[in-house]
Amino acid sequence: MPTEHPPAPPVRDPSGFAEFYRQNFDTILGFVTRRTDSVHLAADLTADIFLTALEQADSYDARRGVPAAWLYGIARNVLAAHFRGSAREQQAVSRIAGHRMLVEQDIAAIEARIDAARTARQLAGRHAALSESLRAVLDLVAVDGLSTREAAQVLGISTATARMRLHRARKALRSATPPADPSSLSTLLETAS
């Protein structure tokens, strides 16, 4: 995650939103590729996330958190809608169907990201026994690099609750059967600290 947060998404300024898109594209694409195995699905979902952000730019409230937390919240909602097979996600996919969004170099780069993220997904399988609320905090902090406070903003919970869930998730992972590569678990737990 960048050390400096981008400005709020512009509501009616296409060039300003284009800059907001450029500043956040890699972060959001990384978030999506860690959660899917398909290059084309990752591209479609990333496009849906920014389309939703553009549609909802006027609802951004700086008092509720930084733009990145707002964008991660949108990303989580779009992914959840996809995996539930929601009608809204299906409509978004049909709107962009047939439009070439990527060139071959882009597809190769996304495939490389998916391959690199495969190891992270395998490690994520280790904590499949955790409750959704614990996994959500752990993923946002350890995998996506958000602070505990930002993760709390994304999830709509208090920072204290996020800290408690993160502590419980780390404790449960430590007490689970050791992974094939113990250094992977140690790295994950250190990142989440």
C-alpha positions as CSV (number, residue, x, y, z in Angstrom):
1,M,0.0,0.0,0.0
2,P,1.3,3.5,-0.8
3,T,2.7,5.5,2.0
4,E,0.8,8.5,0.9
5,H,-3.0,8.3,0.4
6,P,-4.4,9.6,-2.9
7,P,-6.9,12.4,-2.7
8,A,-10.7,11.7,-2.6
9,P,-12.2,10.4,-5.8
10,P,-13.4,13.3,-7.9
11,V,-17.2,13.3,-8.6
12,R,-17.5,15.0,-11.9
13,D,-13.9,15.3,-13.2
14,P,-13.1,12.5,-15.7
15,S,-9.4,13.4,-15.8
16,G,-9.2,13.5,-12.0
17,F,-10.9,10.2,-11.7
18,A,-8.5,8.8,-14.3
19,E,-5.6,9.8,-12.0
20,F,-7.4,8.3,-9.0
21,Y,-7.7,5.1,-11.1
22,R,-4.0,5.1,-12.0
23,Q,-3.0,5.6,-8.4
24,N,-5.1,2.7,-7.1
25,F,-5.2,0.2,-10.0
26,D,-2.2,-1.9,-9.0
27,T,-3.4,-2.1,-5.4
28,I,-6.9,-3.1,-6.3
29,L,-5.8,-5.6,-9.0
30,G,-3.5,-7.2,-6.4
31,F,-6.5,-7.5,-4.0
32,V,-8.6,-9.2,-6.7
33,T,-5.9,-11.5,-8.1
34,R,-5.3,-12.9,-4.6
35,R,-8.9,-14.0,-4.6
36,T,-9.4,-15.5,-8.1
37,D,-7.6,-17.9,-10.4
38,S,-8.8,-16.4,-13.7
39,V,-7.0,-13.5,-15.5
40,H,-10.2,-12.4,-17.3
41,L,-12.3,-12.6,-14.1
42,A,-9.7,-10.5,-12.3
43,A,-9.8,-7.9,-15.0
44,D,-13.6,-7.9,-15.1
45,L,-13.9,-7.6,-11.3
46,T,-11.3,-4.8,-11.1
47,A,-13.2,-2.9,-13.8
48,D,-16.4,-3.5,-11.9
49,I,-14.8,-2.1,-8.7
50,F,-13.7,1.1,-10.4
51,L,-17.1,1.4,-12.2
52,T,-18.8,1.2,-8.8
53,A,-16.3,3.7,-7.4
54,L,-17.1,6.1,-10.2
55,E,-20.8,5.7,-9.7
56,Q,-20.5,6.2,-5.9
57,A,-17.8,8.9,-5.9
58,D,-20.2,11.4,-4.5
59,S,-20.9,9.2,-1.5
60,Y,-17.3,9.2,-0.4
61,D,-17.1,10.7,3.1
62,A,-13.5,11.6,4.3
63,R,-14.7,11.5,7.9
64,R,-15.3,7.8,7.6
65,G,-11.7,7.0,6.5
66,V,-9.1,7.3,3.8
67,P,-10.0,6.8,0.1
68,A,-8.1,3.5,0.0
69,A,-10.3,2.1,2.8
70,W,-13.4,3.3,0.9
71,L,-12.1,1.6,-2.2
72,Y,-11.3,-1.6,-0.4
73,G,-14.8,-1.6,1.0
74,I,-16.2,-1.4,-2.5
75,A,-13.8,-4.1,-3.7
76,R,-15.0,-6.5,-0.9
77,N,-18.7,-5.8,-1.8
78,V,-18.1,-6.4,-5.5
79,L,-16.2,-9.6,-4.9
80,A,-18.9,-10.8,-2.4
81,A,-21.6,-10.0,-5.0
82,H,-19.7,-12.0,-7.7
83,F,-19.2,-15.0,-5.5
84,R,-22.9,-15.0,-4.5
85,G,-23.8,-14.8,-8.2
86,S,-25.6,-11.5,-7.8
87,A,-27.7,-10.1,-10.6
88,R,-25.9,-6.7,-10.2
89,E,-22.5,-8.3,-11.0
90,Q,-23.9,-10.2,-13.9
91,Q,-25.3,-7.0,-15.4
92,A,-21.9,-5.3,-15.0
93,V,-20.1,-8.2,-16.8
94,S,-22.6,-8.1,-19.6
95,R,-22.1,-4.3,-20.0
96,I,-18.4,-4.7,-20.6
97,A,-18.6,-8.0,-22.6
98,G,-17.0,-7.9,-26.0
99,H,-14.8,-4.9,-25.2
100,R,-11.1,-5.6,-25.3
101,M,-9.8,-4.4,-22.1
102,L,-6.3,-5.8,-22.1
103,V,-3.4,-6.2,-24.5
104,E,-1.3,-9.4,-24.5
105,Q,1.4,-7.9,-22.3
106,D,-1.3,-7.0,-19.7
107,I,-2.6,-10.6,-19.7
108,A,0.9,-11.9,-19.3
109,A,1.5,-9.6,-16.3
110,I,-1.8,-10.5,-14.7
111,E,-1.0,-14.2,-15.2
112,A,2.3,-13.7,-13.5
113,R,0.6,-12.0,-10.6
114,I,-1.9,-14.9,-10.3
115,D,1.0,-17.4,-10.3
116,A,2.8,-15.4,-7.6
117,A,-0.4,-15.1,-5.5
118,R,-1.1,-18.9,-5.8
119,T,1.3,-19.6,-3.0
120,A,-0.5,-17.0,-0.8
121,R,-3.8,-18.6,-1.6
122,Q,-2.4,-22.0,-0.5
123,L,-1.3,-20.5,2.8
124,A,-4.7,-18.8,3.1
125,G,-6.2,-22.3,2.9
126,R,-4.5,-23.0,6.2
127,H,-6.8,-20.6,7.9
128,A,-10.0,-21.8,6.3
129,A,-11.1,-23.0,9.7
130,L,-11.2,-19.4,11.0
131,S,-14.5,-17.6,11.1
132,E,-15.2,-15.2,8.3
133,S,-14.8,-12.2,10.7
134,L,-11.4,-13.4,11.8
135,R,-10.3,-14.1,8.2
136,A,-11.5,-10.7,7.0
137,V,-9.3,-8.8,9.5
138,L,-6.3,-11.1,9.0
139,D,-6.5,-10.8,5.2
140,L,-6.8,-7.0,5.2
141,V,-3.9,-6.6,7.6
142,A,-1.5,-9.4,6.7
143,V,-2.2,-9.9,3.0
144,D,-3.4,-6.5,1.8
145,G,-1.1,-4.4,4.1
146,L,-3.8,-2.2,5.7
147,S,-3.3,-1.0,9.3
148,T,-5.6,-2.4,11.9
149,R,-7.4,1.0,12.0
150,E,-7.9,0.9,8.2
151,A,-9.1,-2.7,8.3
152,A,-11.6,-1.7,10.9
153,Q,-12.9,1.1,8.7
154,V,-13.3,-1.2,5.7
155,L,-15.2,-3.7,7.8
156,G,-17.3,-1.1,9.6
157,I,-16.1,-2.2,13.1
158,S,-14.3,-0.5,15.9
159,T,-10.5,-0.6,15.9
160,A,-10.6,-2.4,19.3
161,T,-12.8,-5.1,17.7
162,A,-10.4,-5.4,14.8
163,R,-7.4,-5.8,17.1
164,M,-9.2,-8.4,19.1
165,R,-10.1,-10.4,16.0
166,L,-6.6,-10.1,14.6
167,H,-5.2,-11.4,17.9
168,R,-7.6,-14.4,17.9
169,A,-6.7,-15.2,14.3
170,R,-3.0,-15.1,15.0
171,K,-3.5,-17.3,18.1
172,A,-5.6,-19.8,16.1
173,L,-3.0,-20.0,13.3
174,R,-0.2,-20.6,15.8
175,S,-2.0,-23.4,17.5
176,A,-3.0,-25.1,14.1
177,T,-1.0,-28.0,12.6
178,P,2.4,-26.6,11.3
179,P,2.4,-25.9,7.5
180,A,4.7,-27.6,5.0
181,D,6.7,-24.4,5.0
182,P,6.9,-23.0,8.6
183,S,8.6,-19.8,7.4
184,S,5.5,-18.9,5.4
185,L,3.3,-19.0,8.5
186,S,6.0,-17.0,10.5
187,T,6.1,-14.4,7.7
188,L,2.3,-14.1,7.7
189,L,2.1,-13.7,11.5
190,E,4.9,-11.2,11.6
191,T,3.2,-9.1,8.9
192,A,0.0,-9.2,10.9
193,S,1.7,-8.0,14.0
